Amino acid sequence: VYKRQGINAEYGENKGVDMSTLLTLFICLLCSLVILASKGGPYQPNWASLNSRSLPEWYDQAKYGIFIHWGVYSVPGWAPVGTYAEWYWNYLEQNIKQGSGPFLDFHYKTYGKNFQYTDFVSQFKAELFDPDAWAELFVQSGAKYIVPTSKHHEGFTLWPSAQSWNWNAVDVGPHRDLLKDLFTSVRNKGLHAAIYYSLYEWFHPLYIGPNPHEYVTEVMLPQLYDVVTNYQPDLIFSDGEWEKPSSFWNSTDFLAWLYNDSPVKDTIVVNDRWGSETRSQDGGYWTAEYSGSVWWRHKWEENSGIDVHSYGLNRNSQVGNYSTPEGLVHLLIRTVAYGGNLLLDIGPSHDGTILPVMQERLLQVGQWLKVNGEAIYNTQPWMVRSERGSKETGTIFYTENKSLNAVYAHITNIPSDYKIVLQVPAPSSSTVITLLGDNTPLKYTYNPSVGITITLPGLSPGYPCNYAWVLKLTSVITIPQLEPIQNFWNQKVTDNALCQNETTIEKLEMQQYSAVRIEGLISKSQLPGTVPLSLYYSSTNQDYASTTASTFNATYDYIGLQGYVYTSQAVGMVPIDLYWSAQRKDYYLVGSPESLADAKQNGYVLAGRQGYAYPGPDYANTCVEVYCP
């Protein structure tokens, strides 16, 4: 431990310890254990223990951060459009082995055959880098944390790492501790400072040598202990994990130290990239990369670039390859409404400047947040995360701030008649609706079969904002939180069982039922506005199905009560119909015109009513597998 933290320690002469000192030490030890227990620790070096740690609150409250891909790859700053420019070295070496390719052609034509990738470091000078100007830009962008690439896959570090001798920003290139300077400036502005760190290096001699684990013990782990101890980041975005399992990277040992003993143990946040098996399984928050993936029951983060094809600077990108301000604001809204954070990437130049188009996009998002930040920061997903609006309004997204007793409806397009219909929220006698940026209460009408109809005032360009508009609704009537119904299948009994209760699930698993997928949504208990969801069995099809109808089908016999579901269209739920294909021998849950058309096109016929669910991208098109003996 002393060696890896760079601490020189000498053992003194043992002169003995008196009883009072022992008692004091014992009391301190007990206090430490009590403190650790109260915070959920100590954590053991296994995923079950590490996964039990809650994320520090600051991360979920922040919602929006800036990713910064900056390194030696910023010097060539080139790739064919559609390719990550920060992978220049890797693609170049692949082209050299192949004898041809776009990176080889560009490199030889521009720099010559004798110019090595490592020669680029002499041009990575960061001579125009102004960390205070960067920090001010990030503040104006509305971001709450920044994540620079302290070390990307090329192995070059932005801090003076002893394990990257002569391949770090102090020894060569800028001759400057870029990480320290940036951290100081952003922290002075009140932002959280984090790091991206690549576990592996493409061409490190130890990693590609006969005993690659030497790289872990002699390079990777010492670097991580060093950067955490001396720079104390608030978050570690790990990457480059996919070639080896977490046991190879010693990930659980490092994370146990990070959570129990490191100087950032109470504030540190990590992601899920700690081994080839860990994404969306283990670690902290889950990560989506230019994908739009959504996880309903776990904290996640979308990381995408302003350049829609590359994180690192790509001088080959054209104006159409950069996201529009509307696109970025809509991405932020969707991400937050669905429970995620947005990590928006920029790729600075080798001289330390940020492209004007990237600066402009950051400022445009920041201008929108100055008006609507209340609906983003410190919020959580509402019980209904989105609803299908009219053709003109498109999807309407929801967030909630419980401390303000407010629900926010994010409108991404204003209809020509300025009338907004919200199908999901139901107003109470004290509900007030305002447009963020204009505190004047808006008039509205409510019809349970239609929803809330709000007429907006005439909006001039830029007032109160551009790109999207947010309605704030106070004191709306809330409906009970719904829980997923899980579908379980037993191969021996050849039947399905739908359940939501954890105790029932445990019993099913003991009876050798295995989870198939999420079936739909039900309320936690029988409450006003729900109807029984009954279970039926078909000896002909040898399977189960559930329905809210009093009668189902001649081939199905009633078994018993399955649970309860909401039926009211007034709270934004839509019916889920069950379709059956004799040819495919499976069922299809249909909850939208699109999925209905798809079901009919593929030979499915109506079997009965399955229940009700909220309209949304993940439940409108759910296919349920039914196994036949």
Solvent accessible surface area in square Angstrom, and as a share of the most:
residue,aa,sasa,rsa
1,V,107,0.61
2,Y,122,0.46
3,K,190,0.80
4,R,78,0.29
5,Q,39,0.17
6,G,67,0.64
7,I,84,0.43
8,N,152,0.78
9,A,53,0.41
10,E,171,0.77
11,Y,206,0.78
12,G,70,0.68
13,E,143,0.64
14,N,138,0.71
15,K,172,0.73
16,G,56,0.54
17,V,90,0.51
18,D,87,0.45
19,M,148,0.66
20,S,76,0.49
21,T,58,0.33
22,L,86,0.43
23,L,107,0.53
24,T,77,0.45
25,L,103,0.51
26,F,111,0.46
27,I,87,0.44
28,C,70,0.42
29,L,101,0.50
30,L,84,0.42
31,C,70,0.42
32,S,54,0.35
33,L,85,0.42
34,V,102,0.58
35,I,96,0.49
36,L,39,0.19
37,A,68,0.53
38,S,90,0.58
39,K,114,0.48
40,G,48,0.46
41,G,12,0.11
42,P,68,0.43
43,Y,16,0.06
44,Q,92,0.41
45,P,65,0.41
46,N,68,0.35
47,W,40,0.14
48,A,86,0.66
49,S,23,0.15
50,L,5,0.02
51,N,60,0.31
52,S,81,0.52
53,R,35,0.13
54,S,92,0.59
55,L,47,0.23
56,P,20,0.12
57,E,128,0.57
58,W,32,0.11
59,Y,0,0.00
60,D,55,0.28
61,Q,77,0.34
62,A,7,0.05
63,K,2,0.01
64,Y,0,0.00
65,G,0,0.00
66,I,0,0.00
67,F,3,0.01
68,I,0,0.00
69,H,5,0.02
70,W,4,0.01
71,G,2,0.02
72,V,0,0.00
73,Y,2,0.01
74,S,1,0.00
75,V,10,0.06
76,P,0,0.00
77,G,0,0.00
78,W,36,0.13
79,A,0,0.00
80,P,36,0.23
81,V,67,0.39
82,G,50,0.48
83,T,33,0.19
84,Y,55,0.21
85,A,1,0.01
86,E,3,0.01
87,W,50,0.18
88,Y,0,0.00
89,W,36,0.13
90,N,21,0.11
91,Y,60,0.23
92,L,5,0.02
93,E,51,0.23
94,Q,75,0.33
95,N,13,0.07
96,I,78,0.39
97,K,175,0.74
98,Q,125,0.56
99,G,55,0.53
100,S,67,0.43
101,G,17,0.16
102,P,70,0.44
103,F,7,0.03
104,L,14,0.07
105,D,90,0.47
106,F,37,0.15
107,H,2,0.01
108,Y,72,0.27
109,K,183,0.78
110,T,71,0.41
111,Y,54,0.20
112,G,26,0.25
113,K,148,0.63
114,N,140,0.72
115,F,48,0.20
116,Q,104,0.46
117,Y,8,0.03
118,T,61,0.35
119,D,58,0.30
120,F,0,0.00
121,V,21,0.12
122,S,70,0.45
123,Q,74,0.33
124,F,0,0.00
125,K,113,0.48
126,A,2,0.01
127,E,105,0.47
128,L,107,0.53
129,F,10,0.04
130,D,69,0.36
131,P,17,0.11
132,D,89,0.46
133,A,52,0.40
134,W,11,0.04
135,A,0,0.00
136,E,67,0.30
137,L,18,0.09
138,F,0,0.00
139,V,53,0.31
140,Q,61,0.27
141,S,0,0.00
142,G,13,0.12
143,A,2,0.01
144,K,79,0.34
145,Y,0,0.00
146,I,0,0.00
147,V,0,0.00
148,P,1,0.01
149,T,2,0.01
150,S,0,0.00
151,K,0,0.00
152,H,7,0.03
153,H,2,0.01
154,E,9,0.04
155,G,0,0.00
156,F,3,0.01
157,T,0,0.00
158,L,3,0.02
159,W,2,0.01
160,P,59,0.37
161,S,2,0.02
162,A,85,0.66
163,Q,59,0.26
164,S,10,0.06
165,W,200,0.70
166,N,74,0.38
167,W,42,0.15
168,N,2,0.01
169,A,0,0.00
170,V,50,0.29
171,D,56,0.29
172,V,25,0.15
173,G,15,0.14
174,P,20,0.13
175,H,123,0.55
176,R,79,0.29
177,D,26,0.14
178,L,2,0.01
179,L,1,0.00
180,K,118,0.50
181,D,40,0.21
182,L,4,0.02
183,F,4,0.02
184,T,72,0.42
185,S,7,0.04
186,V,0,0.00
187,R,92,0.33
188,N,119,0.61
189,K,94,0.40
190,G,64,0.62
191,L,15,0.08
192,H,57,0.26
193,A,0,0.00
194,A,0,0.00
195,I,0,0.00
196,Y,3,0.01
197,Y,0,0.00
198,S,0,0.00
199,L,1,0.00
200,Y,6,0.02
201,E,9,0.04
202,W,18,0.06
203,F,68,0.28
204,H,37,0.16
205,P,102,0.64
206,L,51,0.26
207,Y,19,0.07
208,I,110,0.56
209,G,24,0.23
210,P,148,0.93
211,N,75,0.38
212,P,34,0.21
213,H,60,0.27
214,E,64,0.29
215,Y,0,0.00
216,V,0,0.00
217,T,65,0.38
218,E,97,0.44
219,V,8,0.04
220,M,3,0.01
221,L,20,0.10
222,P,19,0.12
223,Q,0,0.00
224,L,1,0.01
225,Y,11,0.04
226,D,28,0.15
227,V,0,0.00
228,V,0,0.00
229,T,33,0.19
230,N,90,0.46
231,Y,25,0.09
232,Q,80,0.36
233,P,0,0.00
234,D,22,0.11
235,L,0,0.00
236,I,0,0.00
237,F,2,0.01
238,S,0,0.00
239,D,11,0.06
240,G,0,0.00
241,E,2,0.01
242,W,93,0.33
243,E,93,0.42
244,K,59,0.25
245,P,62,0.39
246,S,8,0.05
247,S,88,0.57
248,F,31,0.13
249,W,0,0.00
250,N,37,0.19
251,S,2,0.02
252,T,26,0.15
253,D,77,0.40
254,F,1,0.00
255,L,1,0.00
256,A,10,0.08
257,W,23,0.08
258,L,0,0.00
259,Y,13,0.05
260,N,21,0.11
261,D,104,0.54
262,S,1,0.01
263,P,69,0.43
264,V,8,0.05
265,K,69,0.29
266,D,74,0.38
267,T,62,0.36
268,I,0,0.00
269,V,0,0.00
270,V,1,0.00
271,N,0,0.00
272,D,0,0.00
273,R,4,0.02
274,W,3,0.01
275,G,0,0.00
276,S,63,0.41
277,E,85,0.38
278,T,0,0.00
279,R,87,0.32
280,S,37,0.24
281,Q,118,0.53
282,D,21,0.11
283,G,11,0.11
284,G,9,0.09
285,Y,0,0.00
286,W,22,0.08
287,T,10,0.06
288,A,3,0.03
289,E,56,0.25
290,Y,67,0.25
291,S,67,0.43
292,G,27,0.26
293,S,44,0.29
294,V,28,0.16
295,W,61,0.21
296,W,61,0.21
297,R,168,0.61
298,H,70,0.31
299,K,31,0.13
300,W,0,0.00
301,E,0,0.00
302,E,3,0.01
303,N,1,0.01
304,S,11,0.07
305,G,3,0.03
306,I,0,0.00
307,D,2,0.01
308,V,56,0.32
309,H,66,0.29
310,S,1,0.01
311,Y,9,0.03
312,G,1,0.01
313,L,8,0.04
314,N,3,0.01
315,R,134,0.49
316,N,46,0.24
317,S,14,0.09
318,Q,116,0.52
319,V,124,0.71
320,G,66,0.64
321,N,23,0.12
322,Y,25,0.09
323,S,20,0.13
324,T,72,0.42
325,P,16,0.10
326,E,76,0.34
327,G,35,0.34
328,L,5,0.02
329,V,0,0.00
330,H,56,0.25
331,L,41,0.20
332,L,0,0.00
333,I,0,0.00
334,R,65,0.24
335,T,0,0.00
336,V,1,0.00
337,A,0,0.00
338,Y,5,0.02
339,G,13,0.12
340,G,0,0.00
341,N,0,0.00
342,L,1,0.01
343,L,1,0.00
344,L,1,0.00
345,D,2,0.01
346,I,0,0.00
347,G,0,0.00
348,P,0,0.00
349,S,16,0.11
350,H,57,0.25
351,D,26,0.13
352,G,1,0.01
353,T,53,0.31
354,I,8,0.04
355,L,53,0.26
356,P,104,0.65
357,V,37,0.21
358,M,3,0.01
359,Q,67,0.30
360,E,81,0.36
361,R,28,0.10
362,L,0,0.00
363,L,66,0.33
364,Q,31,0.14
365,V,2,0.01
366,G,1,0.01
367,Q,108,0.48
368,W,3,0.01
369,L,7,0.03
370,K,143,0.60
371,V,44,0.25
372,N,0,0.00
373,G,7,0.07
374,E,67,0.30
375,A,0,0.00
376,I,0,0.00
377,Y,40,0.15
378,N,91,0.46
379,T,5,0.03
380,Q,66,0.29
381,P,33,0.21
382,W,6,0.02
383,M,36,0.16
384,V,3,0.02
385,R,53,0.19
386,S,7,0.04
387,E,3,0.01
388,R,99,0.36
389,G,22,0.21
390,S,66,0.42
391,K,209,0.89
392,E,81,0.36
393,T,6,0.04
394,G,31,0.30
395,T,54,0.31
396,I,1,0.00
397,F,22,0.09
398,Y,0,0.00
399,T,0,0.00
400,E,19,0.09
401,N,15,0.08
402,K,135,0.57
403,S,102,0.66
404,L,88,0.44
405,N,87,0.45
406,A,1,0.01
407,V,4,0.02
408,Y,0,0.00
409,A,0,0.00
410,H,0,0.00
411,I,1,0.00
412,T,25,0.15
413,N,75,0.39
414,I,34,0.17
415,P,6,0.04
416,S,92,0.59
417,D,82,0.43
418,Y,76,0.29
419,K,102,0.43
420,I,0,0.00
421,V,56,0.32
422,L,0,0.00
423,Q,70,0.31
424,V,5,0.03
425,P,1,0.00
426,A,15,0.11
427,P,19,0.12
428,S,35,0.22
429,S,131,0.84
430,S,70,0.45
431,T,10,0.06
432,V,70,0.40
433,I,1,0.00
434,T,20,0.12
435,L,2,0.01
436,L,12,0.06
437,G,44,0.42
438,D,30,0.16
439,N,130,0.67
440,T,84,0.49
441,P,88,0.55
442,L,23,0.11
443,K,181,0.77
444,Y,67,0.25
445,T,93,0.54
446,Y,78,0.30
447,N,74,0.38
448,P,77,0.48
449,S,90,0.58
450,V,72,0.42
451,G,1,0.01
452,I,0,0.00
453,T,36,0.21
454,I,0,0.00
455,T,72,0.42
456,L,8,0.04
457,P,53,0.33
458,G,64,0.62
459,L,27,0.13
460,S,64,0.42
461,P,140,0.88
462,G,38,0.36
463,Y,100,0.38
464,P,16,0.10
465,C,10,0.06
466,N,68,0.35
467,Y,35,0.13
468,A,0,0.00
469,W,42,0.15
470,V,0,0.00
471,L,0,0.00
472,K,42,0.18
473,L,0,0.00
474,T,32,0.19
475,S,28,0.18
476,V,16,0.09
477,I,93,0.47
478,T,76,0.44
479,I,27,0.14
480,P,49,0.31
481,Q,88,0.39
482,L,10,0.05
483,E,27,0.12
484,P,16,0.10
485,I,10,0.05
486,Q,63,0.28
487,N,2,0.01
488,F,2,0.01
489,W,12,0.04
490,N,5,0.02
491,Q,120,0.53
492,K,162,0.69
493,V,87,0.50
494,T,27,0.16
495,D,9,0.04
496,N,6,0.03
497,A,19,0.15
498,L,16,0.08
499,C,13,0.08
500,Q,47,0.21
501,N,79,0.40
502,E,136,0.61
503,T,78,0.45
504,T,57,0.33
505,I,21,0.11
506,E,106,0.47
507,K,117,0.49
508,L,18,0.09
509,E,95,0.43
510,M,159,0.71
511,Q,108,0.48
512,Q,113,0.50
513,Y,26,0.10
514,S,67,0.43
515,A,67,0.52
516,V,37,0.21
517,R,91,0.33
518,I,61,0.31
519,E,11,0.05
520,G,10,0.10
521,L,19,0.09
522,I,14,0.07
523,S,3,0.02
524,K,126,0.53
525,S,57,0.37
526,Q,109,0.49
527,L,62,0.31
528,P,124,0.78
529,G,47,0.45
530,T,18,0.10
531,V,49,0.28
532,P,63,0.40
533,L,3,0.02
534,S,15,0.10
535,L,25,0.12
536,Y,16,0.06
537,Y,58,0.22
538,S,0,0.00
539,S,79,0.51
540,T,102,0.59
541,N,33,0.17
542,Q,71,0.32
543,D,0,0.00
544,Y,48,0.18
545,A,5,0.04
546,S,0,0.00
547,T,0,0.00
548,T,34,0.20
549,A,40,0.31
550,S,107,0.69
551,T,112,0.65
552,F,30,0.12
553,N,64,0.33
554,A,107,0.83
555,T,60,0.35
556,Y,15,0.06
557,D,85,0.44
558,Y,126,0.48
559,I,91,0.46
560,G,20,0.20
561,L,99,0.49
562,Q,38,0.17
563,G,14,0.13
564,Y,40,0.15
565,V,2,0.01
566,Y,6,0.02
567,T,41,0.24
568,S,43,0.28
569,Q,96,0.43
570,A,17,0.13
571,V,21,0.12
572,G,5,0.05
573,M,1,0.01
574,V,38,0.22
575,P,44,0.27
576,I,10,0.05
577,D,33,0.17
578,L,5,0.02
579,Y,17,0.06
580,W,34,0.12
581,S,1,0.01
582,A,73,0.57
583,Q,171,0.76
584,R,133,0.48
585,K,114,0.48
586,D,26,0.14
587,Y,4,0.02
588,Y,19,0.07
589,L,3,0.01
590,V,8,0.05
591,G,12,0.11
592,S,11,0.07
593,P,103,0.65
594,E,117,0.53
595,S,0,0.00
596,L,55,0.27
597,A,61,0.47
598,D,56,0.29
599,A,0,0.00
600,K,125,0.53
601,Q,153,0.68
602,N,49,0.25
603,G,50,0.48
604,Y,11,0.04
605,V,93,0.54
606,L,109,0.54
607,A,14,0.11
608,G,14,0.14
609,R,73,0.27
610,Q,13,0.06
611,G,5,0.05
612,Y,33,0.12
613,A,1,0.01
614,Y,18,0.07
615,P,14,0.09
616,G,13,0.13
617,P,80,0.51
618,D,65,0.34
619,Y,29,0.11
620,A,8,0.06
621,N,84,0.43
622,T,18,0.10
623,C,48,0.29
624,V,6,0.04
625,E,68,0.31
626,V,14,0.08
627,Y,88,0.33
628,C,50,0.30
629,P,110,0.69
